[in-house]
Amino acid sequence: MLKVAICGASGYAGAELLRLLSGHPGVQVAAVTSERSSGKNPAALFPHLSKYGENLFFEPLEPAILLEKADFFFMALPHAASQPAVALLFKEGKKVVDLSADYRIKDPAVYEEWYKVEHKHRDVLKKAVYGLPELHRAKIKKASLVANPGCYPTGAILGIYPALKSGLASPEGIIVDSKSGASGAGRQSDVRFSFCEVNEGFKAYSVAAHRHTPEIEQETSQAAKKQVTINFTPHLLPVNRGILSTIYLKAAKKLTTGSAISLYEKAYRDEPFVRVLGADELPNINAVKGTNRCDIGLRFDARTGTLIVITAIDNLVKGAAGQAIHNMNLMMGFPEDTALSTLAAFP
């Protein structure tokens, strides 16, 4: 039985990790940390986690204590806070999936430009593997430190990658237009995300400045084998969870909607958590809510020569906790769909 710890477990991603791991036959959640909720059990914050109500309590993040309790760590800490904690655990020989952005961007100068904080553990950064299984499965299996992708980048990269890898679309002028539920901002006290501010509203934010931009560019540049610069605009939807991304790419070859669908089906035919939809269906966040799936729909606009790719994910599952468990399964030799394969969309 693998003993795991979830650091920063009182947030939405932490709660999803607890929900999903409750169905994992090879895992025991041995510790959960939260400075603010120390002493409480998870069910006190999240009543649906009643399984953990009697034998698990939030505790402060004390590395010396946690090192004795667990062998595998999920780090759901804020950006920058993960840096020292992850580095310590990694150097102590523990296996780690980090859900922050601290180890996703391979160039520390780019990280520092976008996150406005110095990366003080560049030696550890070099060892981190970007945890998008559909792209880096072989490396993840051998890794001790995996940087779990951001929620927006997960849907965007999966939508763009096959088109650039195959040369079907140009790497120039890519537009990613994304809409996310309010849980993407985290479980925090902020008037901007209170009910009255979000309900019945719809707005763009961090225009031309969102910190997930370099992450998308990093991975799509690998597909294109040249530097890719994208136009990325996120929006806040008045819903709890889900991300819908509409991606516009200029066709570089002659194609039709059918041929584009065929190419994507071939690219993802062995992927358990990617579903390419047919010509009569388009993604909907309701269809993926609560699942670890990314749905992809495609249309080719012959009038403008534009390939339109639409992706839908649950930002808390495929965009965070579910993908983290997928990575753990690969790292530890479990069947990769363990605790994830039976998930149905929430009603």
C-alpha positions as CSV (number, residue, x, y, z in Angstrom):
1,M,0.0,0.0,0.0
2,L,1.5,3.3,-1.1
3,K,1.3,6.0,1.7
4,V,0.7,9.4,0.3
5,A,0.6,12.9,1.7
6,I,-1.4,15.8,0.3
7,C,0.2,19.2,1.2
8,G,-2.2,22.1,0.9
9,A,-5.2,19.7,1.0
10,S,-7.8,22.2,2.1
11,G,-8.2,23.8,-1.3
12,Y,-10.4,22.6,-4.2
13,A,-7.6,20.6,-5.8
14,G,-6.8,19.0,-2.5
15,A,-10.4,18.0,-1.9
16,E,-10.6,16.5,-5.4
17,L,-7.4,14.5,-4.7
18,L,-9.1,13.1,-1.5
19,R,-12.3,12.3,-3.4
20,L,-10.5,10.4,-6.2
21,L,-8.0,8.7,-4.0
22,S,-10.8,7.3,-1.8
23,G,-11.4,4.9,-4.7
24,H,-7.7,3.9,-5.3
25,P,-7.0,0.3,-4.1
26,G,-3.3,0.8,-3.9
27,V,-3.1,4.1,-1.9
28,Q,-3.5,5.1,1.7
29,V,-3.8,8.8,2.4
30,A,-1.4,9.0,5.4
31,A,-1.3,12.8,5.9
32,V,-3.0,16.0,4.8
33,T,-1.6,19.5,5.6
34,S,-3.3,22.9,6.0
35,E,-2.0,25.7,8.1
36,R,-5.3,27.5,8.3
37,S,-7.4,24.3,9.0
38,S,-4.9,22.5,11.3
39,G,-6.7,20.1,13.7
40,K,-9.8,19.7,11.6
41,N,-10.7,16.7,9.6
42,P,-11.5,16.9,5.9
43,A,-15.2,16.2,6.4
44,A,-15.5,19.4,8.5
45,L,-14.6,21.4,5.4
46,F,-16.0,19.1,2.7
47,P,-18.9,17.0,4.0
48,H,-18.8,14.7,1.0
49,L,-15.4,13.4,2.3
50,S,-17.0,11.7,5.3
51,K,-14.8,8.6,4.7
52,Y,-11.9,10.6,6.1
53,G,-13.8,12.0,9.1
54,E,-12.5,9.8,11.9
55,N,-8.9,9.0,11.1
56,L,-7.4,11.9,9.2
57,F,-6.8,15.5,10.4
58,F,-5.1,18.5,8.8
59,E,-1.7,19.3,10.2
60,P,0.9,21.9,9.6
61,L,3.5,21.3,6.9
62,E,6.4,20.0,9.0
63,P,8.8,18.2,6.6
64,A,10.6,16.2,9.3
65,I,7.3,14.7,10.4
66,L,5.8,14.1,7.0
67,L,8.9,12.4,5.7
68,E,8.2,9.6,8.2
69,K,4.5,9.3,7.3
70,A,4.5,9.1,3.5
71,D,6.6,8.0,0.5
72,F,4.7,9.9,-2.2
73,F,3.7,13.6,-2.0
74,F,1.1,15.7,-3.8
75,M,2.0,19.3,-3.4
76,A,-1.1,21.6,-3.8
77,L,0.6,24.7,-2.4
78,P,0.6,28.3,-3.8
79,H,3.1,29.3,-6.4
80,A,6.5,30.1,-4.9
81,A,5.6,28.3,-1.7
82,S,6.1,24.9,-3.5
83,Q,9.7,25.7,-4.4
84,P,11.5,24.9,-1.1
85,A,9.1,22.2,0.0
86,V,9.3,20.3,-3.3
87,A,13.1,20.6,-3.4
88,L,13.5,19.3,0.2
89,L,11.2,16.2,-0.5
90,F,12.9,15.5,-3.8
91,K,16.4,15.6,-2.3
92,E,15.2,13.3,0.5
93,G,14.3,10.7,-2.1
94,K,10.5,11.1,-2.1
95,K,8.4,11.0,-5.2
96,V,6.5,14.2,-5.9
97,V,3.7,15.5,-8.1
98,D,3.7,19.3,-7.8
99,L,0.4,21.0,-8.7
100,S,1.9,24.5,-8.6
101,A,3.6,26.3,-11.5
102,D,7.0,26.3,-9.8
103,Y,8.5,23.4,-11.8
104,R,6.5,23.5,-15.0
105,I,8.5,26.1,-17.0
106,K,11.9,24.8,-17.9
107,D,13.6,28.1,-18.4
108,P,14.0,29.8,-15.0
109,A,14.3,33.2,-16.6
110,V,10.9,32.8,-18.2
111,Y,9.4,31.6,-15.0
112,E,10.8,34.6,-13.1
113,E,9.5,37.0,-15.8
114,W,5.9,35.8,-15.6
115,Y,5.7,34.9,-11.9
116,K,7.8,37.8,-10.5
117,V,9.7,35.6,-8.1
118,E,13.2,34.1,-8.2
119,H,13.6,30.4,-8.8
120,K,16.0,29.3,-6.0
121,H,16.1,25.6,-6.8
122,R,17.3,25.5,-10.4
123,D,19.1,22.2,-9.9
124,V,15.8,20.5,-9.0
125,L,14.0,22.3,-11.8
126,K,16.3,20.5,-14.3
127,K,15.1,17.1,-13.0
128,A,11.3,17.9,-13.2
129,V,9.2,16.3,-16.0
130,Y,6.2,18.2,-17.4
131,G,3.3,16.0,-16.5
132,L,1.0,15.8,-19.5
133,P,0.8,12.0,-20.0
134,E,-0.4,12.2,-23.6
135,L,2.9,13.9,-24.5
136,H,5.5,12.7,-22.0
137,R,4.3,9.3,-20.7
138,A,7.7,7.6,-21.0
139,K,9.5,10.3,-19.1
140,I,6.9,10.4,-16.4
141,K,7.2,6.7,-15.8
142,K,10.9,7.2,-14.9
143,A,10.5,10.5,-13.0
144,S,10.7,11.3,-9.3
145,L,9.4,14.8,-9.7
146,V,6.5,15.6,-12.0
147,A,5.2,19.2,-12.6
148,N,1.5,18.8,-13.0
149,P,0.2,21.0,-15.9
150,G,-2.0,24.0,-15.4
151,C,-5.7,23.8,-16.1
152,Y,-5.8,26.1,-19.1
153,P,-2.6,24.7,-20.7
154,T,-4.0,21.1,-20.4
155,G,-6.9,21.8,-22.7
156,A,-5.0,24.2,-25.0
157,I,-2.0,22.0,-25.5
158,L,-4.1,18.9,-26.2
159,G,-6.0,20.9,-28.7
160,I,-3.0,22.3,-30.5
161,Y,-0.4,19.6,-30.4
162,P,-1.5,17.2,-33.1
163,A,-2.0,20.0,-35.6
164,L,1.5,21.4,-35.1
165,K,3.2,18.0,-34.8
166,S,1.7,16.9,-38.2
167,G,2.3,20.2,-39.9
168,L,-1.5,20.4,-40.5
169,A,-1.5,24.0,-39.1
170,S,0.8,26.9,-39.0
171,P,2.6,27.8,-35.8
172,E,1.9,31.5,-36.5
173,G,-1.1,33.5,-35.3
174,I,-2.6,30.9,-33.0
175,I,-5.4,32.2,-30.8
176,V,-6.6,30.4,-27.7
177,D,-9.9,31.7,-26.3
178,S,-10.7,30.0,-22.9
179,K,-13.5,30.2,-20.4
180,S,-13.2,28.7,-16.9
181,G,-15.5,28.1,-13.9
182,A,-14.8,30.1,-10.8
183,S,-13.1,27.2,-8.9
184,G,-10.1,27.8,-11.2
185,A,-9.3,30.8,-9.0
186,G,-8.9,28.5,-5.9
187,R,-10.7,28.4,-2.6
188,Q,-9.9,31.9,-1.3
189,S,-11.7,34.8,0.3
190,D,-11.7,37.3,-2.6
191,V,-14.6,39.6,-3.3
192,R,-13.9,39.2,-7.1
193,F,-15.0,35.6,-6.9
194,S,-17.9,36.0,-4.5
195,F,-21.4,34.9,-5.7
196,C,-22.7,38.3,-6.4
197,E,-19.7,39.3,-8.4
198,V,-19.6,36.1,-10.5
199,N,-23.2,35.2,-10.9
200,E,-24.8,36.4,-14.1
201,G,-21.5,37.9,-15.2
202,F,-19.0,37.0,-17.9
203,K,-15.7,38.7,-18.4
204,A,-12.2,38.4,-19.7
205,Y,-9.2,38.8,-17.3
206,S,-5.4,38.9,-17.4
207,V,-5.7,39.8,-21.0
208,A,-2.3,39.5,-22.8
209,A,-0.7,38.8,-19.4
210,H,-2.0,35.4,-18.1
211,R,0.8,33.3,-16.5
212,H,-0.2,30.1,-18.2
213,T,0.8,31.6,-21.6
214,P,4.5,30.6,-21.5
215,E,3.5,27.1,-20.4
216,I,1.3,26.6,-23.5
217,E,4.1,28.1,-25.7
218,Q,6.7,25.8,-24.2
219,E,4.9,22.6,-25.0
220,T,3.5,23.6,-28.4
221,S,7.0,24.9,-29.5
222,Q,8.2,21.3,-29.0
223,A,5.5,20.1,-31.4
224,A,6.3,22.8,-34.0
225,K,10.1,22.5,-33.5
226,K,10.3,26.2,-33.5
227,Q,9.3,29.0,-31.1
228,V,5.5,29.4,-30.9
229,T,3.9,32.6,-29.7
230,I,0.2,32.5,-28.9
231,N,-2.6,35.0,-28.2
232,F,-4.2,33.6,-25.1
233,T,-7.3,35.2,-23.4
234,P,-9.0,33.6,-20.4
235,H,-12.5,34.4,-19.3
236,L,-14.5,33.8,-16.0
237,L,-17.7,31.8,-16.4
238,P,-20.4,32.0,-13.7
239,V,-20.2,28.2,-13.1
240,N,-18.4,26.1,-10.5
241,R,-16.1,24.1,-12.7
242,G,-15.1,23.3,-16.3
243,I,-12.9,24.9,-19.0
244,L,-14.0,25.3,-22.6
245,S,-11.2,26.5,-25.0
246,T,-11.8,27.5,-28.6
247,I,-8.5,27.5,-30.6
248,Y,-8.0,29.0,-34.0
249,L,-5.2,27.8,-36.2
250,K,-4.4,28.7,-39.8
251,A,-4.3,25.6,-42.0
252,A,-1.0,24.8,-43.6
253,K,-2.3,21.9,-45.7
254,K,-5.4,21.1,-47.7
255,L,-7.9,19.7,-45.3
256,T,-11.6,19.1,-44.4
257,T,-13.4,18.7,-41.1
258,G,-13.3,15.0,-41.7
259,S,-9.6,14.8,-42.4
260,A,-8.8,16.9,-39.3
261,I,-11.0,14.6,-37.1
262,S,-9.2,11.5,-38.6
263,L,-5.8,13.0,-37.8
264,Y,-6.8,13.7,-34.2
265,E,-8.4,10.3,-33.8
266,K,-5.1,8.7,-34.9
267,A,-3.1,10.9,-32.6
268,Y,-5.1,10.1,-29.5
269,R,-6.4,6.6,-30.3
270,D,-4.5,5.0,-27.5
271,E,-5.2,7.7,-24.9
272,P,-7.7,6.6,-22.2
273,F,-8.6,10.2,-21.3
274,V,-8.9,12.0,-24.6
275,R,-12.1,11.7,-26.7
276,V,-12.2,13.1,-30.2
277,L,-15.8,13.9,-31.2
278,G,-17.4,13.3,-34.5
279,A,-18.6,15.9,-37.0
280,D,-22.1,16.0,-35.5
281,E,-21.0,16.8,-31.9
282,L,-19.0,19.6,-30.1
283,P,-17.6,19.6,-26.6
284,N,-19.6,20.8,-23.6
285,I,-18.2,21.3,-20.1
286,N,-21.3,19.4,-18.7
287,A,-20.1,16.3,-20.5
288,V,-16.7,16.2,-18.7
289,K,-17.6,17.6,-15.3
290,G,-16.2,15.3,-12.6
291,T,-14.2,13.2,-15.1
292,N,-10.5,13.0,-16.1
293,R,-11.4,13.4,-19.7
294,C,-10.6,15.9,-22.4
295,D,-13.2,16.1,-25.2
296,I,-12.0,17.6,-28.5
297,G,-14.2,18.8,-31.3
298,L,-12.9,20.1,-34.7
299,R,-14.3,22.2,-37.6
300,F,-12.5,23.5,-40.6
301,D,-13.7,26.8,-42.0
302,A,-12.9,26.6,-45.7
303,R,-13.9,30.3,-46.2
304,T,-11.1,31.6,-43.9
305,G,-8.8,28.6,-44.0
306,T,-9.0,28.2,-40.3
307,L,-9.0,25.0,-38.3
308,I,-11.1,25.5,-35.2
309,V,-10.4,23.2,-32.3
310,I,-12.6,23.1,-29.2
311,T,-11.6,21.3,-26.0
312,A,-13.5,20.8,-22.8
313,I,-12.1,19.6,-19.4
314,D,-13.0,19.7,-15.8
315,N,-10.4,22.1,-14.4
316,L,-10.3,20.4,-11.0
317,V,-9.9,16.8,-12.4
318,K,-8.1,16.6,-15.8
319,G,-6.9,20.2,-15.1
320,A,-5.5,19.3,-11.6
321,A,-6.2,16.4,-9.3
322,G,-7.2,13.7,-11.8
323,Q,-4.1,14.4,-13.9
324,A,-2.0,14.3,-10.8
325,I,-3.3,10.8,-10.0
326,H,-2.7,9.8,-13.6
327,N,0.9,10.9,-13.2
328,M,1.2,9.0,-9.8
329,N,-0.1,5.9,-11.4
330,L,2.5,6.1,-14.2
331,M,5.3,6.9,-11.7
332,M,4.4,4.0,-9.4
333,G,3.5,1.3,-11.9
334,F,-0.2,1.2,-11.2
335,P,-2.6,0.8,-14.2
336,E,-2.7,4.3,-15.4
337,D,-6.5,4.6,-15.2
338,T,-6.7,3.3,-11.6
339,A,-9.3,5.4,-9.6
340,L,-10.1,7.3,-12.8
341,S,-11.6,4.9,-15.3
342,T,-15.0,4.6,-13.8
343,L,-15.7,8.3,-13.3
344,A,-18.9,9.5,-14.9
345,A,-19.8,13.1,-15.6
346,F,-21.7,14.7,-12.7
347,P,-25.4,15.1,-13.4
